[in-house]
Amino acid sequence: MTTPTSSAPKGAVAALIAAFLGWLFDGFEMGLFPLIGKPALQDLLPNALPKAHLDWFTVIIAVFLVGAATGGVLFGWLGDKLGRVKAMTLAIFTYAIFSGLCAFVTEAWHFAGLRFIASLGMGGEWALGVALVNEIWGGKNRAWIAGMIGAASNIGFLLTGLISWKLNASLDVVTGWIHAVGLSPENTEYLLHNRAWRFIAVSSALPALINFFILIFVPESHKWEAEKKSGSTSHWATMDLVGVLIACIAALGIIYIWSPMASVSGAVAGVVTVVGLAIALWGYLHPMRQYMSRSVASGSTQSADRTTIMRNLLIGAGLAAVALLGTWGSAQQAARWASDLAPKGSALPVIDYVVIATALGAIVVTLITPFIADKLGRRVTYTLLCAASLAASLGFFRINVPFVEAVVPSSLLISAFLLGGITASFYGFFPLYFPELFPTSVRATGQGFCFNFGRLIAAIGALQLGNLMSLFKGANITASQSAANAYSVLSCIYLVGMVLVWFAPETKGRSLQ
């Protein structure tokens, strides 16, 4: 490993450790709901039909994705205006505390509201950590750093499966520990009931402790400090965030119109979606447009650079949308779908096994993807990732079928490993590619928009799962088969990515602007 180019090694290592932990727990928070959502909704909606559980499951995921899209722009803006470190501590605090509060919800909409606020921080932390570490470490380290970023979040995702698996296998021991600290039997039962989903949610508040380490040991980006001294950070204005608020409201309106709470025709919902998406795009881009206008007027930025940056924002968002929609339509659904393949009444922890297998695959593949991109180039690599992800998704949902023995089939675990690894490979690719698309002055906001606006597209796609499943219903088609068909169709979004990437700039060999 080479040493950082423009910062003391100690400070650079501290920045990497802090960002790594932030990404790790970011992944833990993202993996939380797919793991505990099913038992949580069983408790929160005890008299509801399974379809209502599925509808709420989808809505909460969609609300989370909208919050992440909003947080990516909001905290990216804070990172470019106030500094990477200050904004990152606030982002981590937000996602940790509000994820922990999910343990005490009593209604499904409470869960949705808290996940929305938590996701603001999750969306922001990714862009801030990527900007900070890329700016502190030298160019020769960037492929390795990008792999670490992708692996870290998937290690967090792995932790959710391991904690759930071990916790439910050792509930008697955990119960004894909780009693030892003085908690009453009633409160212990409250925390550990139904796969201990409330206890797991409480544990998600622990990442807030990272902030003490960040504030004491992590230096600010020297590149950002140079931008501040030049005066370019003054072009960011608080009033521009009104656009982000309008975009968020429009995005939530799209979620509502497709939710079970709204009874409208598909045609009306389609029109609202198109209009709402246009408003959301305008609103999320508003702070960047205003900044660029002020920067051009002051002479800090050329008009041609402004055009290039705005074009890169749209292309980057499209590339992220393909990857995120593919992930949320396949890998994120895998554990819940696979749990229905086990024999009825089986105590097999299928969800935990699939979460662990997909996370292990993701850790391995995200580590090596940036090195492939450095070797083959950005566009060729992205195209290959899309093709492989499509094959892995179709393979997982077409090969695996219900099983009768009290053993999880090896084919399920192997295909889950491949599915998780290949579809997650983009999260090792984007930390390498997105920083290359933007100069330091707008890097956090640009990355935050690209990666997280894709989550809004993924949210809209996720809301269509129920409609897709209904298309495949039939007398001879089981619920798991109709779901597999829906997930397979949604994974075809990777075909769009294989075309779109060739309109993106090739940045192989370039240093950060």
N, C-alpha and C positions, 0 to 999 in steps of 0.2 A: 504494500500500500504506500502511495506517495503522500507527502505531507501537504497540508493546506497551503495555498499559495499566498494568501494575503491576511492571515490571522495566526495568532499563536496557536500551536497544536493543542494546548490544553483547552482553550476556548472552543476550538473547532470540534474537538471530541465531545465536549459537554453539549454543544449544540446538536450533534448527531445523536447522542444518548437521549436527550430530551425529546427530539423529534421522533426518534424510534419508539419511545414509550408512548408518545402522543398518538402515533399511528397505530401502535399495538392496541391501545385501549379504544381507539376509534373503531378498529375492527371488531373488538369485543362488543362494543355498543351496537354496531350494525348487525352482528350475529345474534344479538339478544332476542329480538322479537321473533324471528323465524324459529328460534328454539323454544321460547316460552309462550308464544302467542296462542297456540292451541289449548294448553291447559288453562291459561289466563282467561280466555274467552269462555271456556267451559264454566269457570267460576263466576265470571261477570255476567254471563247470559245463560243462567241455568235452565231456563224454560224455552230457549230458542231452538229452532230447528238447525240441523247441520248447515243448511244453505246460509242461514243468517250468520253463523260463525265464519263461514268462508267469505261472505260479503264484508263483514267487519275486518277480517284478517287483511283483505285486499285494500280496504279503505285506509286502515292504519299504516300499511306499507306505503300507500300513495301519499298520505299526509306527511309521512317521514321524508319522502323523496322531495316533496315541495319545500319543506323546511330546509333540507340540505341545499337545494338550489338557491334559496334566498340567503342562507347563511354563507354560501360560497362567495356571493357578491358582497354581502354586508361586511363580513370579516376580512375579505380580500381588500375592500376599500379601507378598512381600519388599518390593515397591515401596510398599505401603501402610504397612508396619511400619517399614522402614529408610530409605525415601526413594527417589524415582524414579531419581536419578542412580546411586547405588551399585548398585541392582538391575539397571539397564540395562547397566552395564559388565560385570557378571557374566554376564548373558544373552548379550551379544555374544561374550565370551571363550569361553563354552561352545559356541555353535554354530560358531564359527570353527575352534577347535582340533580338535574332534571330526569336523567335516566334512573337514578336511585329512587326518586320520588314515585316512580311507576309502581313500586312495591306496595303502595298504600292506596291505590285507586279502588273505587267501588263501582264504577260504571265504565263501559267500553269507550265512551267519548272522553272520559278523563284520560284514559290510556293514550288516545289519539292526540289530545292536547299536549300532554307532557312529552310525548315522542316528537311532536312538532318542534317544541322549544329546544329539546335536546339536539335535534338534528340541525338546528341553526349552527351550533358549535361544531358538530361533526363535519358539516360542509365547509366551514371556514378553516378548521385545523389542517386539513389536507393541503390546501393551497398555501397556507402560511408556512408549514413545515417544509414543503418542497422548495419554496422560494428561499427560506433561510439557509437550508443546508446546501443548496446548489450555489448560492452566492458566497458562502464561506469556504467551501471546499473547491479545490482546483478542478480544471477540466478533465484531467486524466482519471479522476475518481468518479466521474458522473455516472457511468454505467453501473459501477458497483453501488453507488448511493441510490440510484433508481431501483435496483434490485432489492436493496435493503428496505426501501419505502414500501414496495409491493409485498415483500415477505412479512414485514412488521404487522400490517393490518390483518394479514391472514393468520399469523401466529395468534393474534387476539381472537380471531374467529375460531381457531382451534381450541383456545381456552374455554370458550363457551361450551363446546361439546364435552371436553374433558371434565369441567366442573360439574356439569349436569350428570354425566355418566358416573363419576365417582361419588357425587353427593347422594344420588338416589341409591347407589349400592351400599352406602354407609350411613343411612339415615339414623340408625340407632346411635351411632357414635356422635354424629352431629347434634342430635337431640340432647345427648348427655352434656356436650360442650355448652350448648345454649342454656341448659338448666344450671350449669355451673356458674354462669355469669349472672344468674339471678332472674332470668326471664320466666314468667309464669307458664304453666302447661298450656293455657289457652293461647297465649301469644306465640308460643313455640309451634303449636299446631297451625296457627294462622300463617306463620312464615314457611312452614315445611309442607303444607297441604298441597296435594296434586302436583307432584314432581318438583316441589319446592320452588315454584316459579317466583314467588315473592322474595324468597331468600336470595335467589340468583339476581333479581332486579336490585336489591339493596346493595349487593357487592359491586354493582356498576358505578357506585359513587366514589369508590376508592381512587380512581385516577385524578381526582382533584388534588391529591397530595403531590402530584408531579410538579405543580406550580411552585412549590417552595424551592425545589431544585432548579427550576428554570430561572426564577428571579435572582437566585444567588450566583449561579455559575455560568449561565448562558449569555454570550455577548450578542450585541445587535449586529446585523449584517453591515459590513463596512461599505458595501455597494449602496445600500439604502441610505446610510449616513452621508455618503457623498451626494446622493440625490437631494437630501434635506438641505445640505449646505449650499447647493446650487440654487435652491429656492423652488424646485419643481414640485415638491410635495404641497406647496401652498395652492396649487391649482385644483386640489380636491376641495369640494365644498359640501357642508352638511346638508344643505337644502336639496342637493341632488338625490339624496336617499329617498325623497318622496316617490321617485320613480320606482325604486325597489319595493316600497310599500304597495304601490298600485299593482306592480307585477305579482306580488305575493297574493293579494286579494283576488286578482284574476285567476291565478293558478288554483287557489283554493275553490274558486267558483267552478272550475272545470271538474275538480274532484267531487264537489257536491252534486253537480248535474248528473254524474255517472253513478253516484252512490245509491243505495237502496232507499235513502231518505227522500229522493226526488223521483216523482212519477212523471216522466216526460218521454216523448217518443224518441226513437233513435235519431230521426232527422233533426229534431230540435237540439238534442245533445250534441250532434255533429257540428251544427252551426255555432253553438256556444263554445265548443272546443276550439274551432278555428279562430274565432274572434278573440277568445281568451288567450290563446297561444300567441297571437299577434301582439296583444296588449302586454303580455308577460315578456315577450322578447324586447319590445320597446322599453319597458320599465327596467329590466335588468341591465340593459345596455346604456340607459340614460346617464348614470354617473361617468361611464367611460367616455361617452360622446361629449359631455360637458367638459370633462377634463381635457380632452384632446382639443376642443375648441379654444379653451383658455391657453393651452400650451402652444398652439399654432399662433394665436394672437400675440403671445409674448416673444415669439421667435425661438422658443425652446425645441419645437418640433416642426418638421417640414410637412407640408400637405401630403406629399407622396408617402411619408412614413405613416401618417394618420390613416390613409387608405389601406395600406398594407396591414396595419394592426387590426382595423375593423374587419377586413377580409379573413384574417387569421382567427379572429374571435368566432366567426360564424362557422368556418371549416372545423376548427377545434371542437366546437360544441356538437357539430354533427358526428364527428368521429367518436366522441365520448358517448353520445346518445345511442349509437349502434352498440357499443360495448356494454353500456349499462342496461339497456333494454334487453339485450341478450342474456346478461347475467340474472336480472330480476325475473326474466321469463323462463329460466332454466335452472341454473345452479342454486339460486335462492329458493326455488320451489322443490328442489330435489329431496330434501330430508322429509318435508311434510308429505310429499307424494309417496315416497318410499315407505313411510310408516303404515300406509294403507295396504301394502303388499303382504304384510305379515299376517299369519292366521289370526282370526278374531279371538280376542281374549288373551293373546300372547303377551308375555311380560318382556319380550325381547326389546332392548333399547335401540330400535332401528334408527330413530332420529339421531341419537347420539353417535352411532357408528357412521352414519352417512355424513354428518357434520364433520366428524374427525377425518374421514377419508377425503372429502372435498377440500378441507383446509390443508391437509398434508400435501395434496397435489398442488394447491395454489402456492404454498410456500416454496416448493421446489421449482416450479416453472417460472414464477415471477422473478426469482433470483437470476435465472439465466437469460430471460427475454431481452433485457437491455444490451447484453453482450452480442446477441444475435442481431439486434437493430444496429449496433455499431459496425458489425461485419457486413450485413446485407443492405443496409440503408433503411430509412424509416418507412418508406412507402411499400417496399417489397415485404418487409417484416409484418406490417399491419395487415396486408393482404393475406399472407400465410396464416396469421393468427385468426382472421375471420373464417377462412376455409376450415382450419382445424377445429375451431369452436363449433361451427355448424355440424361437422361430423361427430364431435363428442356429444353434443346435445341430442342429436337424432339417435345416436347409438344408445345413450343412457335410457331414453324414454321408449325406445323400440325393443331393446334387448330384454330389459327386466320385466318380469311378470310375477303375479302373486305366487308365493311359495307356501308349502304346507309343513315343512319340517321346522323344528324349533332351533334352527341355526340360520344365521344370516348368510345367504349365498355369497361365495367369493366373487362371482361375476358382478353382483351389485356393488361390492366395495371397490373392485378394480375399475369399473366404469364410473363410479363416483369420484375416484381419485383422478381419472383422466378428465372428467367433466369439470371438476373444481380447478384443476391445474391449468387446463387450456383456456377456459373462459375467464380465468383470473389473470391470465398473462398480460392483458392490457394494462393492469394496474402496476406492472413493472415497466411497461412501455411509456405510459403517459408522463410519469415523473422525469423521464429522459427527454421526451419530445416537447411537451408544453412549455417548459422554461425557455426553449430555443425560439419560440414564436414571438416573444415579447421582450422589450427592453426593461431594465430594472425599475424604471419609474411607474410602470403599470403591470409588472409581472404578477403580483399577488392577485390583483383584481382580474387580470386576464385569465390566469389559470383557474381562479375560483369560478368565473363565469363558464369557461369551456367545460370543465369537468362536471360542474353541478347543474348547468342548464340541461345537460344530458339526463340528469336525474328526473327533471320535470317530464321530458319525453318518455322516460321509463315509467313514470307514475301513470301517465295516460295509457301507455301500453298495458301496464299491469291491471288497470281497471277493465280492460277488455277481455281478461281471462275468462270471466263468467260468461260473457257473450260467446266467446269462442267455444267454450265447453258445451254450451247449449246447442251449437251447430252440429256437434258430433254425437248428441244423445240419440239413442235408438233402443229398440227392444233387445237386441243382442249385444249391446255395448255397455260395459260396466262403467261406473263412475271413474275408476282409475284409468280406464282406456280413453274415455273422453277427455280427461285431464291431460293425459300423455299426448293426445292428438293436438290439443290446444297449445301446449308448451312447444311441441315440435313445429307448429306453424309459426309461432312467435319467434322461434330461433332463426327463422329464415331472414330476419332483419340483417344478419351478417352478410347477406348478398349485397345489400345496399352499401355497407362499409367497403366491400371489395372494389366498388366503383368510385365512391366518394374520395377515398384516400389519394387517388391519382390527380385530384384537383388541389391537393395540399402541397405546401413547399417541402422540398427535400433538404434536410438540414444536417445530413451526415457530415462530420468533420468540422462543423462550425462551432466557434466558441460562443458563450452567452453574450448577448448584445449589451 
